[in-house]
Amino acid sequence: MPKNKTHKGTAKRIRVTGTGKLRREQTGRRHLMEKKSNRVTRRLEGTEAVAKADVKRINRLLGR
């Protein structure tokens, strides 16, 4: 049986913390920024935890 492969698109988007939690960037910061207020831009800074319902599926995509 061949080895499972990591889904590279997912691997580039999601980071695993030291304790094994999954973190992702927030959406809405890439383009069309002119019409977004500075308040919205600041709110979207940083990372967010992956939704609990998605953790199992994403771990499988990451080969974990």
Phi and psi restraints in degrees (range 20) as a CNS / XPLOR table:
assign (resid 1 and name C) (resid 2 and name N)
       (resid 2 and name CA) (resid 2 and name C) 1.0 -71.1 20.0 2
assign (resid 2 and name N) (resid 2 and name CA)
       (resid 2 and name C) (resid 3 and name N) 1.0 158.1 20.0 2
assign (resid 2 and name C) (resid 3 and name N)
       (resid 3 and name CA) (resid 3 and name C) 1.0 -68.5 20.0 2
assign (resid 3 and name N) (resid 3 and name CA)
       (resid 3 and name C) (resid 4 and name N) 1.0 152.4 20.0 2
assign (resid 3 and name C) (resid 4 and name N)
       (resid 4 and name CA) (resid 4 and name C) 1.0 -75.0 20.0 2
assign (resid 4 and name N) (resid 4 and name CA)
       (resid 4 and name C) (resid 5 and name N) 1.0 145.5 20.0 2
assign (resid 4 and name C) (resid 5 and name N)
       (resid 5 and name CA) (resid 5 and name C) 1.0 -106.0 20.0 2
assign (resid 5 and name N) (resid 5 and name CA)
       (resid 5 and name C) (resid 6 and name N) 1.0 142.8 20.0 2
assign (resid 5 and name C) (resid 6 and name N)
       (resid 6 and name CA) (resid 6 and name C) 1.0 -68.7 20.0 2
assign (resid 6 and name N) (resid 6 and name CA)
       (resid 6 and name C) (resid 7 and name N) 1.0 136.9 20.0 2
assign (resid 6 and name C) (resid 7 and name N)
       (resid 7 and name CA) (resid 7 and name C) 1.0 -78.6 20.0 2
assign (resid 7 and name N) (resid 7 and name CA)
       (resid 7 and name C) (resid 8 and name N) 1.0 105.5 20.0 2
assign (resid 7 and name C) (resid 8 and name N)
       (resid 8 and name CA) (resid 8 and name C) 1.0 -66.5 20.0 2
assign (resid 8 and name N) (resid 8 and name CA)
       (resid 8 and name C) (resid 9 and name N) 1.0 -30.4 20.0 2
assign (resid 8 and name C) (resid 9 and name N)
       (resid 9 and name CA) (resid 9 and name C) 1.0 -63.4 20.0 2
assign (resid 9 and name N) (resid 9 and name CA)
       (resid 9 and name C) (resid 10 and name N) 1.0 -39.4 20.0 2
assign (resid 9 and name C) (resid 10 and name N)
       (resid 10 and name CA) (resid 10 and name C) 1.0 -71.9 20.0 2
assign (resid 10 and name N) (resid 10 and name CA)
       (resid 10 and name C) (resid 11 and name N) 1.0 -40.3 20.0 2
assign (resid 10 and name C) (resid 11 and name N)
       (resid 11 and name CA) (resid 11 and name C) 1.0 -61.6 20.0 2
assign (resid 11 and name N) (resid 11 and name CA)
       (resid 11 and name C) (resid 12 and name N) 1.0 -32.5 20.0 2
assign (resid 11 and name C) (resid 12 and name N)
       (resid 12 and name CA) (resid 12 and name C) 1.0 -75.5 20.0 2
assign (resid 12 and name N) (resid 12 and name CA)
       (resid 12 and name C) (resid 13 and name N) 1.0 -20.3 20.0 2
assign (resid 12 and name C) (resid 13 and name N)
       (resid 13 and name CA) (resid 13 and name C) 1.0 -100.6 20.0 2
assign (resid 13 and name N) (resid 13 and name CA)
       (resid 13 and name C) (resid 14 and name N) 1.0 -20.9 20.0 2
assign (resid 13 and name C) (resid 14 and name N)
       (resid 14 and name CA) (resid 14 and name C) 1.0 -125.0 20.0 2
assign (resid 14 and name N) (resid 14 and name CA)
       (resid 14 and name C) (resid 15 and name N) 1.0 135.3 20.0 2
assign (resid 14 and name C) (resid 15 and name N)
       (resid 15 and name CA) (resid 15 and name C) 1.0 -111.6 20.0 2
assign (resid 15 and name N) (resid 15 and name CA)
       (resid 15 and name C) (resid 16 and name N) 1.0 144.0 20.0 2
assign (resid 15 and name C) (resid 16 and name N)
       (resid 16 and name CA) (resid 16 and name C) 1.0 -102.7 20.0 2
assign (resid 16 and name N) (resid 16 and name CA)
       (resid 16 and name C) (resid 17 and name N) 1.0 128.3 20.0 2
assign (resid 16 and name C) (resid 17 and name N)
       (resid 17 and name CA) (resid 17 and name C) 1.0 -77.3 20.0 2
assign (resid 17 and name N) (resid 17 and name CA)
       (resid 17 and name C) (resid 18 and name N) 1.0 172.6 20.0 2
assign (resid 17 and name C) (resid 18 and name N)
       (resid 18 and name CA) (resid 18 and name C) 1.0 -61.0 20.0 2
assign (resid 18 and name N) (resid 18 and name CA)
       (resid 18 and name C) (resid 19 and name N) 1.0 -29.4 20.0 2
assign (resid 18 and name C) (resid 19 and name N)
       (resid 19 and name CA) (resid 19 and name C) 1.0 -91.0 20.0 2
assign (resid 19 and name N) (resid 19 and name CA)
       (resid 19 and name C) (resid 20 and name N) 1.0 0.7 20.0 2
assign (resid 19 and name C) (resid 20 and name N)
       (resid 20 and name CA) (resid 20 and name C) 1.0 95.3 20.0 2
assign (resid 20 and name N) (resid 20 and name CA)
       (resid 20 and name C) (resid 21 and name N) 1.0 4.6 20.0 2
assign (resid 20 and name C) (resid 21 and name N)
       (resid 21 and name CA) (resid 21 and name C) 1.0 -79.0 20.0 2
assign (resid 21 and name N) (resid 21 and name CA)
       (resid 21 and name C) (resid 22 and name N) 1.0 158.5 20.0 2
assign (resid 21 and name C) (resid 22 and name N)
       (resid 22 and name CA) (resid 22 and name C) 1.0 -105.8 20.0 2
assign (resid 22 and name N) (resid 22 and name CA)
       (resid 22 and name C) (resid 23 and name N) 1.0 131.8 20.0 2
assign (resid 22 and name C) (resid 23 and name N)
       (resid 23 and name CA) (resid 23 and name C) 1.0 -121.5 20.0 2
assign (resid 23 and name N) (resid 23 and name CA)
       (resid 23 and name C) (resid 24 and name N) 1.0 146.2 20.0 2
assign (resid 23 and name C) (resid 24 and name N)
       (resid 24 and name CA) (resid 24 and name C) 1.0 -139.3 20.0 2
assign (resid 24 and name N) (resid 24 and name CA)
       (resid 24 and name C) (resid 25 and name N) 1.0 156.9 20.0 2
assign (resid 24 and name C) (resid 25 and name N)
       (resid 25 and name CA) (resid 25 and name C) 1.0 -72.7 20.0 2
assign (resid 25 and name N) (resid 25 and name CA)
       (resid 25 and name C) (resid 26 and name N) 1.0 151.5 20.0 2
assign (resid 25 and name C) (resid 26 and name N)
       (resid 26 and name CA) (resid 26 and name C) 1.0 -79.9 20.0 2
assign (resid 26 and name N) (resid 26 and name CA)
       (resid 26 and name C) (resid 27 and name N) 1.0 152.2 20.0 2
assign (resid 26 and name C) (resid 27 and name N)
       (resid 27 and name CA) (resid 27 and name C) 1.0 -83.8 20.0 2
assign (resid 27 and name N) (resid 27 and name CA)
       (resid 27 and name C) (resid 28 and name N) 1.0 160.3 20.0 2
assign (resid 27 and name C) (resid 28 and name N)
       (resid 28 and name CA) (resid 28 and name C) 1.0 97.1 20.0 2
assign (resid 28 and name N) (resid 28 and name CA)
       (resid 28 and name C) (resid 29 and name N) 1.0 12.3 20.0 2
assign (resid 28 and name C) (resid 29 and name N)
       (resid 29 and name CA) (resid 29 and name C) 1.0 -112.0 20.0 2
assign (resid 29 and name N) (resid 29 and name CA)
       (resid 29 and name C) (resid 30 and name N) 1.0 4.7 20.0 2
assign (resid 29 and name C) (resid 30 and name N)
       (resid 30 and name CA) (resid 30 and name C) 1.0 -90.2 20.0 2
assign (resid 30 and name N) (resid 30 and name CA)
       (resid 30 and name C) (resid 31 and name N) 1.0 -42.8 20.0 2
assign (resid 30 and name C) (resid 31 and name N)
       (resid 31 and name CA) (resid 31 and name C) 1.0 -151.3 20.0 2
assign (resid 31 and name N) (resid 31 and name CA)
       (resid 31 and name C) (resid 32 and name N) 1.0 176.2 20.0 2
assign (resid 31 and name C) (resid 32 and name N)
       (resid 32 and name CA) (resid 32 and name C) 1.0 58.1 20.0 2
assign (resid 32 and name N) (resid 32 and name CA)
       (resid 32 and name C) (resid 33 and name N) 1.0 38.6 20.0 2
assign (resid 32 and name C) (resid 33 and name N)
       (resid 33 and name CA) (resid 33 and name C) 1.0 -77.6 20.0 2
assign (resid 33 and name N) (resid 33 and name CA)
       (resid 33 and name C) (resid 34 and name N) 1.0 -22.9 20.0 2
assign (resid 33 and name C) (resid 34 and name N)
       (resid 34 and name CA) (resid 34 and name C) 1.0 -60.2 20.0 2
assign (resid 34 and name N) (resid 34 and name CA)
       (resid 34 and name C) (resid 35 and name N) 1.0 -37.0 20.0 2
assign (resid 34 and name C) (resid 35 and name N)
       (resid 35 and name CA) (resid 35 and name C) 1.0 -87.8 20.0 2
assign (resid 35 and name N) (resid 35 and name CA)
       (resid 35 and name C) (resid 36 and name N) 1.0 -4.4 20.0 2
assign (resid 35 and name C) (resid 36 and name N)
       (resid 36 and name CA) (resid 36 and name C) 1.0 -92.3 20.0 2
assign (resid 36 and name N) (resid 36 and name CA)
       (resid 36 and name C) (resid 37 and name N) 1.0 140.0 20.0 2
assign (resid 36 and name C) (resid 37 and name N)
       (resid 37 and name CA) (resid 37 and name C) 1.0 -73.2 20.0 2
assign (resid 37 and name N) (resid 37 and name CA)
       (resid 37 and name C) (resid 38 and name N) 1.0 159.2 20.0 2
assign (resid 37 and name C) (resid 38 and name N)
       (resid 38 and name CA) (resid 38 and name C) 1.0 -62.1 20.0 2
assign (resid 38 and name N) (resid 38 and name CA)
       (resid 38 and name C) (resid 39 and name N) 1.0 -31.1 20.0 2
assign (resid 38 and name C) (resid 39 and name N)
       (resid 39 and name CA) (resid 39 and name C) 1.0 -64.3 20.0 2
assign (resid 39 and name N) (resid 39 and name CA)
       (resid 39 and name C) (resid 40 and name N) 1.0 -43.8 20.0 2
assign (resid 39 and name C) (resid 40 and name N)
       (resid 40 and name CA) (resid 40 and name C) 1.0 -64.8 20.0 2
assign (resid 40 and name N) (resid 40 and name CA)
       (resid 40 and name C) (resid 41 and name N) 1.0 -44.7 20.0 2
assign (resid 40 and name C) (resid 41 and name N)
       (resid 41 and name CA) (resid 41 and name C) 1.0 -57.8 20.0 2
assign (resid 41 and name N) (resid 41 and name CA)
       (resid 41 and name C) (resid 42 and name N) 1.0 -45.3 20.0 2
assign (resid 41 and name C) (resid 42 and name N)
       (resid 42 and name CA) (resid 42 and name C) 1.0 -66.5 20.0 2
assign (resid 42 and name N) (resid 42 and name CA)
       (resid 42 and name C) (resid 43 and name N) 1.0 -37.9 20.0 2
assign (resid 42 and name C) (resid 43 and name N)
       (resid 43 and name CA) (resid 43 and name C) 1.0 -63.3 20.0 2
assign (resid 43 and name N) (resid 43 and name CA)
       (resid 43 and name C) (resid 44 and name N) 1.0 -29.1 20.0 2
assign (resid 43 and name C) (resid 44 and name N)
       (resid 44 and name CA) (resid 44 and name C) 1.0 -87.6 20.0 2
assign (resid 44 and name N) (resid 44 and name CA)
       (resid 44 and name C) (resid 45 and name N) 1.0 3.3 20.0 2
assign (resid 44 and name C) (resid 45 and name N)
       (resid 45 and name CA) (resid 45 and name C) 1.0 -68.6 20.0 2
assign (resid 45 and name N) (resid 45 and name CA)
       (resid 45 and name C) (resid 46 and name N) 1.0 155.3 20.0 2
assign (resid 45 and name C) (resid 46 and name N)
       (resid 46 and name CA) (resid 46 and name C) 1.0 80.2 20.0 2
assign (resid 46 and name N) (resid 46 and name CA)
       (resid 46 and name C) (resid 47 and name N) 1.0 -171.1 20.0 2
assign (resid 46 and name C) (resid 47 and name N)
       (resid 47 and name CA) (resid 47 and name C) 1.0 -111.3 20.0 2
assign (resid 47 and name N) (resid 47 and name CA)
       (resid 47 and name C) (resid 48 and name N) 1.0 165.7 20.0 2
assign (resid 47 and name C) (resid 48 and name N)
       (resid 48 and name CA) (resid 48 and name C) 1.0 -135.4 20.0 2
assign (resid 48 and name N) (resid 48 and name CA)
       (resid 48 and name C) (resid 49 and name N) 1.0 152.3 20.0 2
assign (resid 48 and name C) (resid 49 and name N)
       (resid 49 and name CA) (resid 49 and name C) 1.0 -70.5 20.0 2
assign (resid 49 and name N) (resid 49 and name CA)
       (resid 49 and name C) (resid 50 and name N) 1.0 144.2 20.0 2
assign (resid 49 and name C) (resid 50 and name N)
       (resid 50 and name CA) (resid 50 and name C) 1.0 -68.6 20.0 2
assign (resid 50 and name N) (resid 50 and name CA)
       (resid 50 and name C) (resid 51 and name N) 1.0 142.6 20.0 2
assign (resid 50 and name C) (resid 51 and name N)
       (resid 51 and name CA) (resid 51 and name C) 1.0 -57.9 20.0 2
assign (resid 51 and name N) (resid 51 and name CA)
       (resid 51 and name C) (resid 52 and name N) 1.0 141.7 20.0 2
assign (resid 51 and name C) (resid 52 and name N)
       (resid 52 and name CA) (resid 52 and name C) 1.0 -56.9 20.0 2
assign (resid 52 and name N) (resid 52 and name CA)
       (resid 52 and name C) (resid 53 and name N) 1.0 -36.6 20.0 2
assign (resid 52 and name C) (resid 53 and name N)
       (resid 53 and name CA) (resid 53 and name C) 1.0 -67.6 20.0 2
assign (resid 53 and name N) (resid 53 and name CA)
       (resid 53 and name C) (resid 54 and name N) 1.0 -21.9 20.0 2
assign (resid 53 and name C) (resid 54 and name N)
       (resid 54 and name CA) (resid 54 and name C) 1.0 -97.6 20.0 2
assign (resid 54 and name N) (resid 54 and name CA)
       (resid 54 and name C) (resid 55 and name N) 1.0 -11.2 20.0 2
assign (resid 54 and name C) (resid 55 and name N)
       (resid 55 and name CA) (resid 55 and name C) 1.0 -59.0 20.0 2
assign (resid 55 and name N) (resid 55 and name CA)
       (resid 55 and name C) (resid 56 and name N) 1.0 -45.9 20.0 2
assign (resid 55 and name C) (resid 56 and name N)
       (resid 56 and name CA) (resid 56 and name C) 1.0 -61.4 20.0 2
assign (resid 56 and name N) (resid 56 and name CA)
       (resid 56 and name C) (resid 57 and name N) 1.0 -45.4 20.0 2
assign (resid 56 and name C) (resid 57 and name N)
       (resid 57 and name CA) (resid 57 and name C) 1.0 -65.3 20.0 2
assign (resid 57 and name N) (resid 57 and name CA)
       (resid 57 and name C) (resid 58 and name N) 1.0 -42.4 20.0 2
assign (resid 57 and name C) (resid 58 and name N)
       (resid 58 and name CA) (resid 58 and name C) 1.0 -69.5 20.0 2
assign (resid 58 and name N) (resid 58 and name CA)
       (resid 58 and name C) (resid 59 and name N) 1.0 -38.8 20.0 2
assign (resid 58 and name C) (resid 59 and name N)
       (resid 59 and name CA) (resid 59 and name C) 1.0 -59.5 20.0 2
assign (resid 59 and name N) (resid 59 and name CA)
       (resid 59 and name C) (resid 60 and name N) 1.0 -38.0 20.0 2
assign (resid 59 and name C) (resid 60 and name N)
       (resid 60 and name CA) (resid 60 and name C) 1.0 -66.2 20.0 2
assign (resid 60 and name N) (resid 60 and name CA)
       (resid 60 and name C) (resid 61 and name N) 1.0 -40.6 20.0 2
assign (resid 60 and name C) (resid 61 and name N)
       (resid 61 and name CA) (resid 61 and name C) 1.0 -64.4 20.0 2
assign (resid 61 and name N) (resid 61 and name CA)
       (resid 61 and name C) (resid 62 and name N) 1.0 -31.4 20.0 2
assign (resid 61 and name C) (resid 62 and name N)
       (resid 62 and name CA) (resid 62 and name C) 1.0 -85.1 20.0 2
assign (resid 62 and name N) (resid 62 and name CA)
       (resid 62 and name C) (resid 63 and name N) 1.0 -1.1 20.0 2
assign (resid 62 and name C) (resid 63 and name N)
       (resid 63 and name CA) (resid 63 and name C) 1.0 74.8 20.0 2
assign (resid 63 and name N) (resid 63 and name CA)
       (resid 63 and name C) (resid 64 and name N) 1.0 31.9 20.0 2
